[in-house]
Amino acid sequence: MIVRPVRSSDLPALIDLARSTGTGLTTLPANEERLAHRVGWAEKTFRGEAGRGDADYLFVLEDDDGRVVGISAIAGAVGLREPWYNFRVGLTVSASQELNIYREIPTLFLANDLTGNSELCSLFLHADYRTGLNGRMLAKARLLFIAEFAQLFGNKIIAEMRGMSDAAGRSPFWESLGRHFFKMEFSQADYLTGVGNKAFIAELMPKFPLYTCFLSPDARSVIGQVHPDTEPALSMLKSEGFSYQGYVDIFDAGPAVECETVKIRAVRDSQALILAIGTPGDDATPFLIHNRKREDCRITAAPARFAAGTLVVDPLTAKRLQLNAGDQVRAVPLSAARESK
């Protein structure tokens, strides 16, 4: 398996993946025209023809037979072309000594505070391939790309996690709040943002603080909570240093997590090494390995052995990276020490 930049020939496979995602993956709508535009823009991005505010680094996961089975992406910077909205979860205090009343009320404030940060987005893996190292490789490959090309990204990386919804795609937070302002189904609002129609958010979203005590108990209970299917992704990001700092999605109240770029484990601990081809050994550690190229980027995960400034991999791994012995790679152990294997 390898992670590589998307190309136009991947479009049919991407459409199939988009149709299988359900609600919750806003940035991969099942819209052929929109996806074709995004793929073309990603190709320009990898060629260095897009500014940071427009950059869209879209990667695919490809098996050894050439089948595209997953995607992940990095947005160079959010909110520099269109406003980027989150709710900031704050606190409002009401008190009266005379009446002996003191109340702390969790409050939602519409905010653009995350503007300018780079974003990890569009992570999806075909259900048949959710085994072994595939999920971690697809998700973490982006972090190794950021480590190699840090100048292309912001000082902070964010990721918006999918919030709670039921089997029918109904979000309790949306039903209690968003529906009253947007007069549409959650899935429709989700789709519109995915195809780039975001003006309606600014036009219809309430600008004043929202006291959560006015929401339904179900809506209050899901603020900052992730969908069960997203818990592994959240756990992985936490192991890399990401944390929740009180920002949630305006539609489903899923948490946004963030980390300073230089403090991300895969960025901080990655090394530039010389590739050696041989036998890593039975006790070899799974490494995430990047060929240090941008437009021709290839990233894989494989058992490898670190030895005196070199990384020893087997011939198949070198073939997947399209490298020879003596070429340079950037590598980091695939898993953080506290992350379950």
N, C-alpha and C positions, 0 to 999 in steps of 0.2 A: 504494500500500500504506500502511496505517496500523496503528499499535499502539494498542489501546484497552482499557479494563477489560472483563472478561468479563461477560456477562449470561445470564439463564436460557435465552433462546432459542438460545444457542450449544451447549447440552448435546448434541444429536445429533452435531454436528461434533466435539466434544471426545471423545465415545465412539469415533468413527471414528479420531481421531488416537491415542488411547490404545491401540487395538488394533494399531496399526502401529508402536509404539515398540519392541517386543521387551523383553528384560530390560535392566535398567540404569537405567530412569527410575522410581525408587521412588515418587515423589510423584504419578505419573499412572497409577494402576491402571485397567484396563479393567473397572470396577465401576460400573454406572449409579447405584446408590444413593449410593455414596461420592462420585462425581463431582458428583451433584446437590447433595449436602450442601456440598461444597467450593465450588461455584459460588454457592450461596446465601450462604455465609459470606463469600466474596470481595465480593459485592455489599454486605453489611453493612460490611465493612472499608472499602471506598471511600466509604461514607456516613459514616465516622467512628464507627461503633458497636461497634468491637472494640478492646480494649486491645492494647498492643504485643506481649504474649506470645501473643496469639491471632490477630494480624493476618495475613491472607493476601491479598496484592495479586496477583491472577491476571490477566494480560493475554493478549489474543489478537492475532494478526496477521491482518488482513482485507484482501483484495484489493478492487479498485474495483467488482467485481461482488457484493460482500458475502459472499464465501466465506471461511470461517475456515480458515486453512492452517497456523497455528502457535500455540504458546503459550510464555509465560515467566512467571515469578513471583518475588516477593520475600516471604519470611517475616519479619515484623516483629522477632521474636526467637526463637531456638531454645532449648529446654530449660527454659523457665519454667513449663511445665505438666507435661511428662514429661521424664525424664532424657534428655540428648543425649550419645550415646557416640561416641568415636573411640578409636583406638589412637594413642598418642604413641610415635614411634619414638625410642628412647633407646639408651643404651650401658651395658653392664655389663662391668666389668674384673675379670678373674681373674688373679692373679699369685703366683708363688712364686719367690723368689730362690734358695732352696735347690735347687729342681728346675730352675731356669733356664727357667721357663715364664711367659709373659705372653700373655694372650688378651683381645682386645676383642670382645665378643659383642653384636651388635645385638639389642635387646630391645624388645618391645611392651608398653606399659603402658596398661591400660584407663583412660580419662580422660574427664572432663566439662569440660575446660578451655575449650571454645568456647561454653559456655552464655552466653546473653544477647546474643550477636552476631546481627545480621541476616543472612539467607542468600539468595543468588541460587539459584533452583531451577527445576525443571520446564521446562527449555528443550527444545523440540522443534519442528522445522520439517518440513512435508511434503516428501517427496523431490522432488516436481515443482517446488518453489519454491526449491530450494537454489542459486539463481543471483543474480548481481548484488549488490545491497546488502541483500537480504532478511535473511540470517542475522545480519549485524552490526547491522542496525536492530532486529531482534527482541531480540537479546541486550543491546544497549547502551541501548535505550529505558529499561530499568529503572534504569540509572545516572543518566540525566537526570531521571527521576522522583524518585530519591533526592536529587539536587542541589536540586530545587525544594522538596521536603518533608523536609529533613534532620532536622527535629525528630521525625519519625515513626520514625526508625531508630536503630540502635546506633552506637557510636563506631567499630565495625569491621564490615566486610562479609566474609562467607565464602562459598565455593562448593565443594561436594563434586563432584569429577570422577569420572566413570564409570571403574571399574577394568577390568583385563584379563579378558576371557572369550573363549571360542572361538565358532565359528559356531553351535554348539548351545546356547550360553548357559552353558557350564560354566566356572566360575572356578577356576583352580589354587589360589588362596589359600583359597577356601572348601573345596575338596576336601581340602586338607592340614590345615585348622584347624577351620573352622566346622562341617563335617559331623560331627565327633566329638562336639560338644556339643549340636547341635540336631537331629540325626538326621532331616534333611529335605533336599530339593533346594535349591540356591541360589535358583532361581526362586521357590520357595514362600516362603522366608524373605523374599526381596525383595518379594513381593506382600503378605505379612502386614504388613510395616512400612508399605507404601504405603497400606493401608486403615486404618491407625491402631492396629493390634494390636502394640504395642511392649513390652508387659509381659514377654513371653517372653524378650526380650533380657536384661533385668535378672535374670530368674530362672535363665537357663541359661548366660550368658556367664561365662567364667572370670575371677575377680577378681585373680588373681596375675599377676605379670609372666611373659611368654612369651618364651623364648629362641628366636630365629629359626633357630638351628642345628638345632632339632628339626623344622623344617618341611622339606618337599621342596625340592629345588633350584628347581623351577618356581615354587613358591609364594614363595620368597625373592626370585626375580628380578622378580616383578611388584609388590612392595611399593613404593608411591608412583608407580607407572606408570599412564598413562591408556590407555584403549581407543583404537585408531587412529581410530575415528569421532569421538572427543572431542578429538583433538589441535588442530583449528582453534579450538575454544572455549577451550582452555587457552591457546593462543597469543594470542588476543584479550584474555583477562583479564590475561595478563602484560603486554601492551602498555598496559593501563590502570593498571598498578602492583601487581597481585596477585602474590603469591609463595607458594611452598610452605615451610611452617615446621615440617614433621615430623609432621603429623597425617594419618592415613589412615582410610579407612572400615573398619568392623569386619567387613564381609562380604567385600568384594572387594579391599580394600587400595588402592583408588583414592585419590589425594591430595586433601586439602582445601587450597585456596589462600585467602589472606586479604589484606586491605588496610585500613588506617585510612581511614575514610570520607572525611575531608577531603583525603586524598592520592590518591584515585582521579582519574585524569586528567579524565574527563568531569565529575566534580563540581568539581574545582579550577578547570578552565578554562572552564566554562560561563558564559554571560552572559545577563542580562535585557536584551532589545532591543525596539525598536519595529518592527513588521512593515510593510514596504513591498511593494507589488505592482508588478511590472514585468518586465524581462528581465534575469535574472542575468548573462547573457553566456556565451560559449563556454568561457571559462576559469574558470567558477564552481567553487567547492569544494563537495563533498558535505557538507552539514550535517545533524546530528540536531536536530530542532526540536520543541519541546513547547509546547502552548497554555497552559501554566501553570494548568491546571485539574486538580482531583482526581477527583471523581465523573464528570465529563464529559471526562476526559483524552483527548487525541489526540496521538500522536507520529508523526512521519514522518521520512524521510530524503530529501533532495532537494538539487540544486545550488542554491546561494544565494551572494549577495555581501554582505559586511559593509561598511558605509559610514556613518561618523559616527553611531554609536549605533543604526543601523537595520539590518535584515536584509532584503535584496531577494530575493523569491521570485516564481515565476511564478503565474498565477491558479489553476492546478490544485492547487498545493501549498497555497495559502491555503484553497481549497475543502476539501481533505482535512482541514485543521486546524480547519475551521469558524470561520475568523477573517476579519476585514476589515482593510484598511489602517488603521494607527494602533493596532491592538491590540498587547498585549505578548506576547512569546514568550521562552522560554529556549532557547538554542542553543549548540552546540559543534561543531567540526569532527568529522565521523563517525569519522575514523581518526586515531590518534596518528601522529606524524611517522615513527616507526620501524616502523609497521605496514604490511604490504604492502597495496597498493590492490587 
